Amino acid sequence: MGQRHLKVVLMDPESGIAVDGIHFNADTKCWPDQTIQKVRAVYRLDVNEFRDSVMCS
């Protein structure tokens, strides 16, 4: 990942379904922090168009 981008895995605790994500412009003074087990996140699904590849994200 880039210097201020953090790869994350978001998991629904009820279904166990996991989705990969990227935290753009992460505060590198706080993240990553291995002691954090849960976060509340707001997200939006989007089509990822990167280097001529298209993926659902």
PDB file with SEQRES, HELIX, SHEET and CRYST1 records, atoms N, CA, C and O in Angstrom:
SEQRES   1 A   57  MET GLY GLN ARG HIS LEU LYS VAL VAL LEU MET ASP PRO          
SEQRES   2 A   57  GLU SER GLY ILE ALA VAL ASP GLY ILE HIS PHE ASN ALA          
SEQRES   3 A   57  ASP THR LYS CYS TRP PRO ASP GLN THR ILE GLN LYS VAL          
SEQRES   4 A   57  ARG ALA VAL TYR ARG LEU ASP VAL ASN GLU PHE ARG ASP          
SEQRES   5 A   57  SER VAL MET CYS SER                                          
SHEET    1 AA1 2 LEU A   6  MET A  11  0                                        
SHEET    2 AA1 2 ALA A  18  HIS A  23 -1                                        
SHEET    1 AA2 2 VAL A  47  PHE A  50  0                                        
SHEET    2 AA2 2 SER A  53  CYS A  56 -1                                        
CRYST1    1.000    1.000    1.000  90.00  90.00  90.00 P 1           1          
ATOM      1  N   MET A   1       0.838  -1.179   0.000  1.00  0.00           N  
ATOM      2  CA  MET A   1       0.000   0.000   0.000  1.00  0.00           C  
ATOM      3  C   MET A   1       0.885   1.245   0.000  1.00  0.00           C  
ATOM      4  O   MET A   1       2.087   1.182   0.255  1.00  0.00           O  
ATOM      5  N   GLY A   2       0.257   2.361  -0.290  1.00  0.00           N  
ATOM      6  CA  GLY A   2       0.976   3.627  -0.262  1.00  0.00           C  
ATOM      7  C   GLY A   2       1.336   4.021   1.160  1.00  0.00           C  
ATOM      8  O   GLY A   2       0.929   3.357   2.114  1.00  0.00           O  
ATOM      9  N   GLN A   3       2.082   5.078   1.301  1.00  0.00           N  
ATOM     10  CA  GLN A   3       2.565   5.474   2.625  1.00  0.00           C  
ATOM     11  C   GLN A   3       1.434   5.803   3.591  1.00  0.00           C  
ATOM     12  O   GLN A   3       1.557   5.547   4.788  1.00  0.00           O  
ATOM     13  N   ARG A   4       0.341   6.362   3.096  1.00  0.00           N  
ATOM     14  CA  ARG A   4      -0.758   6.743   3.983  1.00  0.00           C  
ATOM     15  C   ARG A   4      -2.014   5.912   3.733  1.00  0.00           C  
ATOM     16  O   ARG A   4      -3.101   6.301   4.161  1.00  0.00           O  
ATOM     17  N   HIS A   5      -1.886   4.780   3.052  1.00  0.00           N  
ATOM     18  CA  HIS A   5      -3.028   3.910   2.796  1.00  0.00           C  
ATOM     19  C   HIS A   5      -2.849   2.631   3.601  1.00  0.00           C  
ATOM     20  O   HIS A   5      -1.752   2.078   3.682  1.00  0.00           O  
ATOM     21  N   LEU A   6      -3.943   2.177   4.191  1.00  0.00           N  
ATOM     22  CA  LEU A   6      -3.896   1.011   5.067  1.00  0.00           C  
ATOM     23  C   LEU A   6      -4.873  -0.039   4.560  1.00  0.00           C  
ATOM     24  O   LEU A   6      -6.064   0.240   4.419  1.00  0.00           O  
ATOM     25  N   LYS A   7      -4.383  -1.244   4.284  1.00  0.00           N  
ATOM     26  CA  LYS A   7      -5.273  -2.329   3.868  1.00  0.00           C  
ATOM     27  C   LYS A   7      -6.012  -2.820   5.101  1.00  0.00           C  
ATOM     28  O   LYS A   7      -5.406  -3.052   6.147  1.00  0.00           O  
ATOM     29  N   VAL A   8      -7.338  -2.980   4.972  1.00  0.00           N  
ATOM     30  CA  VAL A   8      -8.156  -3.442   6.092  1.00  0.00           C  
ATOM     31  C   VAL A   8      -9.053  -4.583   5.625  1.00  0.00           C  
ATOM     32  O   VAL A   8      -9.318  -4.733   4.432  1.00  0.00           O  
ATOM     33  N   VAL A   9      -9.513  -5.383   6.579  1.00  0.00           N  
ATOM     34  CA  VAL A   9     -10.522  -6.398   6.330  1.00  0.00           C  
ATOM     35  C   VAL A   9     -11.687  -6.084   7.258  1.00  0.00           C  
ATOM     36  O   VAL A   9     -11.536  -6.066   8.480  1.00  0.00           O  
ATOM     37  N   LEU A  10     -12.854  -5.836   6.662  1.00  0.00           N  
ATOM     38  CA  LEU A  10     -14.056  -5.539   7.429  1.00  0.00           C  
ATOM     39  C   LEU A  10     -14.895  -6.798   7.494  1.00  0.00           C  
ATOM     40  O   LEU A  10     -15.145  -7.434   6.470  1.00  0.00           O  
ATOM     41  N   MET A  11     -15.340  -7.174   8.717  1.00  0.00           N  
ATOM     42  CA  MET A  11     -16.122  -8.395   8.867  1.00  0.00           C  
ATOM     43  C   MET A  11     -17.400  -8.110   9.634  1.00  0.00           C  
ATOM     44  O   MET A  11     -17.381  -7.468  10.685  1.00  0.00           O  
ATOM     45  N   ASP A  12     -18.511  -8.595   9.096  1.00  0.00           N  
ATOM     46  CA  ASP A  12     -19.787  -8.514   9.789  1.00  0.00           C  
ATOM     47  C   ASP A  12     -19.770  -9.573  10.891  1.00  0.00           C  
ATOM     48  O   ASP A  12     -19.665 -10.762  10.592  1.00  0.00           O  
ATOM     49  N   PRO A  13     -19.872  -9.165  12.163  1.00  0.00           N  
ATOM     50  CA  PRO A  13     -19.773 -10.137  13.251  1.00  0.00           C  
ATOM     51  C   PRO A  13     -20.922 -11.144  13.270  1.00  0.00           C  
ATOM     52  O   PRO A  13     -20.762 -12.243  13.802  1.00  0.00           O  
ATOM     53  N   GLU A  14     -22.068 -10.795  12.703  1.00  0.00           N  
ATOM     54  CA  GLU A  14     -23.200 -11.721  12.700  1.00  0.00           C  
ATOM     55  C   GLU A  14     -23.085 -12.773  11.602  1.00  0.00           C  
ATOM     56  O   GLU A  14     -23.311 -13.957  11.850  1.00  0.00           O  
ATOM     57  N   SER A  15     -22.736 -12.347  10.391  1.00  0.00           N  
ATOM     58  CA  SER A  15     -22.672 -13.291   9.269  1.00  0.00           C  
ATOM     59  C   SER A  15     -21.284 -13.879   9.079  1.00  0.00           C  
ATOM     60  O   SER A  15     -21.142 -14.963   8.513  1.00  0.00           O  
ATOM     61  N   GLY A  16     -20.247 -13.167   9.552  1.00  0.00           N  
ATOM     62  CA  GLY A  16     -18.875 -13.615   9.333  1.00  0.00           C  
ATOM     63  C   GLY A  16     -18.356 -13.284   7.944  1.00  0.00           C  
ATOM     64  O   GLY A  16     -17.242 -13.674   7.594  1.00  0.00           O  
ATOM     65  N   ILE A  17     -19.147 -12.566   7.143  1.00  0.00           N  
ATOM     66  CA  ILE A  17     -18.709 -12.186   5.795  1.00  0.00           C  
ATOM     67  C   ILE A  17     -17.652 -11.096   5.905  1.00  0.00           C  
ATOM     68  O   ILE A  17     -17.841 -10.094   6.595  1.00  0.00           O  
ATOM     69  N   ALA A  18     -16.528 -11.310   5.209  1.00  0.00           N  
ATOM     70  CA  ALA A  18     -15.411 -10.365   5.246  1.00  0.00           C  
ATOM     71  C   ALA A  18     -15.267  -9.682   3.886  1.00  0.00           C  
ATOM     72  O   ALA A  18     -15.462 -10.299   2.839  1.00  0.00           O  
ATOM     73  N   VAL A  19     -14.919  -8.388   3.925  1.00  0.00           N  
ATOM     74  CA  VAL A  19     -14.711  -7.600   2.716  1.00  0.00           C  
ATOM     75  C   VAL A  19     -13.383  -6.868   2.860  1.00  0.00           C  
ATOM     76  O   VAL A  19     -13.136  -6.220   3.878  1.00  0.00           O  
ATOM     77  N   ASP A  20     -12.526  -6.970   1.844  1.00  0.00           N  
ATOM     78  CA  ASP A  20     -11.275  -6.215   1.843  1.00  0.00           C  
ATOM     79  C   ASP A  20     -11.561  -4.747   1.576  1.00  0.00           C  
ATOM     80  O   ASP A  20     -12.501  -4.406   0.858  1.00  0.00           O  
ATOM     81  N   GLY A  21     -10.743  -3.887   2.158  1.00  0.00           N  
ATOM     82  CA  GLY A  21     -10.904  -2.462   1.936  1.00  0.00           C  
ATOM     83  C   GLY A  21      -9.587  -1.732   2.061  1.00  0.00           C  
ATOM     84  O   GLY A  21      -8.563  -2.323   2.403  1.00  0.00           O  
ATOM     85  N   ILE A  22      -9.624  -0.445   1.780  1.00  0.00           N  
ATOM     86  CA  ILE A  22      -8.444   0.409   1.919  1.00  0.00           C  
ATOM     87  C   ILE A  22      -8.858   1.647   2.691  1.00  0.00           C  
ATOM     88  O   ILE A  22      -9.848   2.295   2.350  1.00  0.00           O  
ATOM     89  N   HIS A  23      -8.115   1.971   3.714  1.00  0.00           N  
ATOM     90  CA  HIS A  23      -8.309   3.218   4.469  1.00  0.00           C  
ATOM     91  C   HIS A  23      -7.352   4.231   3.851  1.00  0.00           C  
ATOM     92  O   HIS A  23      -6.145   4.188   4.093  1.00  0.00           O  
ATOM     93  N   PHE A  24      -7.901   5.139   3.056  1.00  0.00           N  
ATOM     94  CA  PHE A  24      -7.083   6.150   2.399  1.00  0.00           C  
ATOM     95  C   PHE A  24      -6.725   7.250   3.386  1.00  0.00           C  
ATOM     96  O   PHE A  24      -7.524   7.583   4.261  1.00  0.00           O  
ATOM     97  N   ASN A  25      -5.541   7.812   3.254  1.00  0.00           N  
ATOM     98  CA  ASN A  25      -5.065   8.923   4.093  1.00  0.00           C  
ATOM     99  C   ASN A  25      -5.147   8.612   5.581  1.00  0.00           C  
ATOM    100  O   ASN A  25      -5.587   9.444   6.374  1.00  0.00           O  
ATOM    101  N   ALA A  26      -4.726   7.421   5.948  1.00  0.00           N  
ATOM    102  CA  ALA A  26      -4.742   7.010   7.359  1.00  0.00           C  
ATOM    103  C   ALA A  26      -3.735   7.840   8.156  1.00  0.00           C  
ATOM    104  O   ALA A  26      -2.670   8.194   7.651  1.00  0.00           O  
ATOM    105  N   ASP A  27      -4.081   8.143   9.390  1.00  0.00           N  
ATOM    106  CA  ASP A  27      -3.158   8.834  10.290  1.00  0.00           C  
ATOM    107  C   ASP A  27      -2.146   7.806  10.776  1.00  0.00           C  
ATOM    108  O   ASP A  27      -2.464   6.977  11.628  1.00  0.00           O  
ATOM    109  N   THR A  28      -0.941   7.854  10.246  1.00  0.00           N  
ATOM    110  CA  THR A  28       0.061   6.834  10.546  1.00  0.00           C  
ATOM    111  C   THR A  28       0.592   6.918  11.972  1.00  0.00           C  
ATOM    112  O   THR A  28       1.359   6.051  12.392  1.00  0.00           O  
ATOM    113  N   LYS A  29       0.198   7.948  12.727  1.00  0.00           N  
ATOM    114  CA  LYS A  29       0.553   8.010  14.152  1.00  0.00           C  
ATOM    115  C   LYS A  29      -0.365   7.108  14.964  1.00  0.00           C  
ATOM    116  O   LYS A  29      -0.002   6.680  16.059  1.00  0.00           O  
ATOM    117  N   CYS A  30      -1.557   6.812  14.433  1.00  0.00           N  
ATOM    118  CA  CYS A  30      -2.538   5.989  15.140  1.00  0.00           C  
ATOM    119  C   CYS A  30      -2.715   4.605  14.533  1.00  0.00           C  
ATOM    120  O   CYS A  30      -3.061   3.657  15.238  1.00  0.00           O  
ATOM    121  N   TRP A  31      -2.480   4.483  13.229  1.00  0.00           N  
ATOM    122  CA  TRP A  31      -2.738   3.232  12.523  1.00  0.00           C  
ATOM    123  C   TRP A  31      -1.477   2.716  11.867  1.00  0.00           C  
ATOM    124  O   TRP A  31      -0.663   3.539  11.450  1.00  0.00           O  
ATOM    125  N   PRO A  32      -1.254   1.454  11.746  1.00  0.00           N  
ATOM    126  CA  PRO A  32      -2.059   0.393  12.338  1.00  0.00           C  
ATOM    127  C   PRO A  32      -1.767   0.237  13.822  1.00  0.00           C  
ATOM    128  O   PRO A  32      -0.666   0.528  14.288  1.00  0.00           O  
ATOM    129  N   ASP A  33      -2.772  -0.225  14.552  1.00  0.00           N  
ATOM    130  CA  ASP A  33      -2.656  -0.479  15.993  1.00  0.00           C  
ATOM    131  C   ASP A  33      -3.200  -1.883  16.245  1.00  0.00           C  
ATOM    132  O   ASP A  33      -4.413  -2.093  16.223  1.00  0.00           O  
ATOM    133  N   GLN A  34      -2.318  -2.832  16.480  1.00  0.00           N  
ATOM    134  CA  GLN A  34      -2.701  -4.234  16.624  1.00  0.00           C  
ATOM    135  C   GLN A  34      -3.577  -4.503  17.842  1.00  0.00           C  
ATOM    136  O   GLN A  34      -4.190  -5.567  17.930  1.00  0.00           O  
ATOM    137  N   THR A  35      -3.650  -3.554  18.793  1.00  0.00           N  
ATOM    138  CA  THR A  35      -4.472  -3.776  19.989  1.00  0.00           C  
ATOM    139  C   THR A  35      -5.956  -3.509  19.721  1.00  0.00           C  
ATOM    140  O   THR A  35      -6.800  -3.910  20.523  1.00  0.00           O  
ATOM    141  N   ILE A  36      -6.291  -2.848  18.619  1.00  0.00           N  
ATOM    142  CA  ILE A  36      -7.691  -2.547  18.311  1.00  0.00           C  
ATOM    143  C   ILE A  36      -8.319  -3.761  17.645  1.00  0.00           C  
ATOM    144  O   ILE A  36      -7.828  -4.245  16.625  1.00  0.00           O  
ATOM    145  N   GLN A  37      -9.408  -4.249  18.229  1.00  0.00           N  
ATOM    146  CA  GLN A  37     -10.088  -5.426  17.706  1.00  0.00           C  
ATOM    147  C   GLN A  37     -11.358  -5.082  16.929  1.00  0.00           C  
ATOM    148  O   GLN A  37     -11.766  -5.840  16.049  1.00  0.00           O  
ATOM    149  N   LYS A  38     -11.992  -3.939  17.246  1.00  0.00           N  
ATOM    150  CA  LYS A  38     -13.232  -3.552  16.583  1.00  0.00           C  
ATOM    151  C   LYS A  38     -13.205  -2.069  16.248  1.00  0.00           C  
ATOM    152  O   LYS A  38     -12.636  -1.265  16.987  1.00  0.00           O  
ATOM    153  N   VAL A  39     -13.818  -1.719  15.140  1.00  0.00           N  
ATOM    154  CA  VAL A  39     -14.027  -0.321  14.771  1.00  0.00           C  
ATOM    155  C   VAL A  39     -15.446  -0.199  14.226  1.00  0.00           C  
ATOM    156  O   VAL A  39     -16.030  -1.175  13.754  1.00  0.00           O  
ATOM    157  N   ARG A  40     -15.985   1.002  14.298  1.00  0.00           N  
ATOM    158  CA  ARG A  40     -17.247   1.299  13.625  1.00  0.00           C  
ATOM    159  C   ARG A  40     -16.872   1.983  12.326  1.00  0.00           C  
ATOM    160  O   ARG A  40     -16.143   2.975  12.331  1.00  0.00           O  
ATOM    161  N   ALA A  41     -17.361   1.463  11.218  1.00  0.00           N  
ATOM    162  CA  ALA A  41     -16.960   1.981   9.909  1.00  0.00           C  
ATOM    163  C   ALA A  41     -18.179   2.321   9.065  1.00  0.00           C  
ATOM    164  O   ALA A  41     -19.218   1.665   9.142  1.00  0.00           O  
ATOM    165  N   VAL A  42     -18.026   3.347   8.272  1.00  0.00           N  
ATOM    166  CA  VAL A  42     -19.018   3.713   7.268  1.00  0.00           C  
ATOM    167  C   VAL A  42     -18.325   3.529   5.924  1.00  0.00           C  
ATOM    168  O   VAL A  42     -17.191   3.974   5.741  1.00  0.00           O  
ATOM    169  N   TYR A  43     -18.988   2.887   5.003  1.00  0.00           N  
ATOM    170  CA  TYR A  43     -18.341   2.638   3.723  1.00  0.00           C  
ATOM    171  C   TYR A  43     -19.354   2.723   2.596  1.00  0.00           C  
ATOM    172  O   TYR A  43     -20.564   2.750   2.820  1.00  0.00           O  
ATOM    173  N   ARG A  44     -18.839   2.763   1.401  1.00  0.00           N  
ATOM    174  CA  ARG A  44     -19.653   2.803   0.194  1.00  0.00           C  
ATOM    175  C   ARG A  44     -19.011   1.861  -0.812  1.00  0.00           C  
ATOM    176  O   ARG A  44     -17.809   1.950  -1.062  1.00  0.00           O  
ATOM    177  N   LEU A  45     -19.793   0.966  -1.388  1.00  0.00           N  
ATOM    178  CA  LEU A  45     -19.274   0.083  -2.425  1.00  0.00           C  
ATOM    179  C   LEU A  45     -19.094   0.880  -3.703  1.00  0.00           C  
ATOM    180  O   LEU A  45     -19.895   1.761  -4.016  1.00  0.00           O  
ATOM    181  N   ASP A  46     -18.034   0.564  -4.442  1.00  0.00           N  
ATOM    182  CA  ASP A  46     -17.723   1.300  -5.658  1.00  0.00           C  
ATOM    183  C   ASP A  46     -16.978   0.372  -6.601  1.00  0.00           C  
ATOM    184  O   ASP A  46     -16.464  -0.665  -6.182  1.00  0.00           O  
ATOM    185  N   VAL A  47     -16.919   0.736  -7.849  1.00  0.00           N  
ATOM    186  CA  VAL A  47     -16.124  -0.003  -8.827  1.00  0.00           C  
ATOM    187  C   VAL A  47     -14.703   0.526  -8.760  1.00  0.00           C  
ATOM    188  O   VAL A  47     -14.476   1.734  -8.824  1.00  0.00           O  
ATOM    189  N   ASN A  48     -13.749  -0.382  -8.631  1.00  0.00           N  
ATOM    190  CA  ASN A  48     -12.344  -0.029  -8.525  1.00  0.00           C  
ATOM    191  C   ASN A  48     -11.725  -0.087  -9.919  1.00  0.00           C  
ATOM    192  O   ASN A  48     -11.600  -1.165 -10.499  1.00  0.00           O  
ATOM    193  N   GLU A  49     -11.343   1.059 -10.450  1.00  0.00           N  
ATOM    194  CA  GLU A  49     -10.675   1.121 -11.745  1.00  0.00           C  
ATOM    195  C   GLU A  49      -9.250   1.588 -11.507  1.00  0.00           C  
ATOM    196  O   GLU A  49      -9.004   2.779 -11.315  1.00  0.00           O  
ATOM    197  N   PHE A  50      -8.305   0.643 -11.520  1.00  0.00           N  
ATOM    198  CA  PHE A  50      -6.911   0.947 -11.202  1.00  0.00           C  
ATOM    199  C   PHE A  50      -6.023   0.274 -12.225  1.00  0.00           C  
ATOM    200  O   PHE A  50      -6.084  -0.944 -12.393  1.00  0.00           O  
ATOM    201  N   ARG A  51      -5.211   1.036 -12.900  1.00  0.00           N  
ATOM    202  CA  ARG A  51      -4.270   0.520 -13.902  1.00  0.00           C  
ATOM    203  C   ARG A  51      -4.964  -0.365 -14.937  1.00  0.00           C  
ATOM    204  O   ARG A  51      -4.515  -1.472 -15.230  1.00  0.00           O  
ATOM    205  N   ASP A  52      -6.059   0.144 -15.479  1.00  0.00           N  
ATOM    206  CA  ASP A  52      -6.821  -0.530 -16.537  1.00  0.00           C  
ATOM    207  C   ASP A  52      -7.471  -1.838 -16.099  1.00  0.00           C  
ATOM    208  O   ASP A  52      -7.927  -2.603 -16.948  1.00  0.00           O  
ATOM    209  N   SER A  53      -7.526  -2.113 -14.805  1.00  0.00           N  
ATOM    210  CA  SER A  53      -8.269  -3.270 -14.294  1.00  0.00           C  
ATOM    211  C   SER A  53      -9.540  -2.753 -13.638  1.00  0.00           C  
ATOM    212  O   SER A  53      -9.530  -1.700 -13.001  1.00  0.00           O  
ATOM    213  N   VAL A  54     -10.625  -3.486 -13.792  1.00  0.00           N  
ATOM    214  CA  VAL A  54     -11.890  -3.107 -13.170  1.00  0.00           C  
ATOM    215  C   VAL A  54     -12.316  -4.228 -12.255  1.00  0.00           C  
ATOM    216  O   VAL A  54     -12.418  -5.378 -12.680  1.00  0.00           O  
ATOM    217  N   MET A  55     -12.570  -3.898 -10.985  1.00  0.00           N  
ATOM    218  CA  MET A  55     -13.011  -4.875 -10.002  1.00  0.00           C  
ATOM    219  C   MET A  55     -14.116  -4.237  -9.176  1.00  0.00           C  
ATOM    220  O   MET A  55     -14.132  -3.020  -8.995  1.00  0.00           O  
ATOM    221  N   CYS A  56     -15.040  -5.046  -8.674  1.00  0.00           N  
ATOM    222  CA  CYS A  56     -16.029  -4.529  -7.737  1.00  0.00           C  
ATOM    223  C   CYS A  56     -15.347  -4.376  -6.397  1.00  0.00           C  
ATOM    224  O   CYS A  56     -14.624  -5.270  -5.958  1.00  0.00           O  
ATOM    225  N   SER A  57     -15.572  -3.247  -5.744  1.00  0.00           N  
ATOM    226  CA  SER A  57     -14.967  -3.018  -4.433  1.00  0.00           C  
ATOM    227  C   SER A  57     -15.955  -2.329  -3.545  1.00  0.00           C  
ATOM    228  O   SER A  57     -15.649  -2.041  -2.388  1.00  0.00           O  
TER     229      SER A  57                                                      
END                                                                             
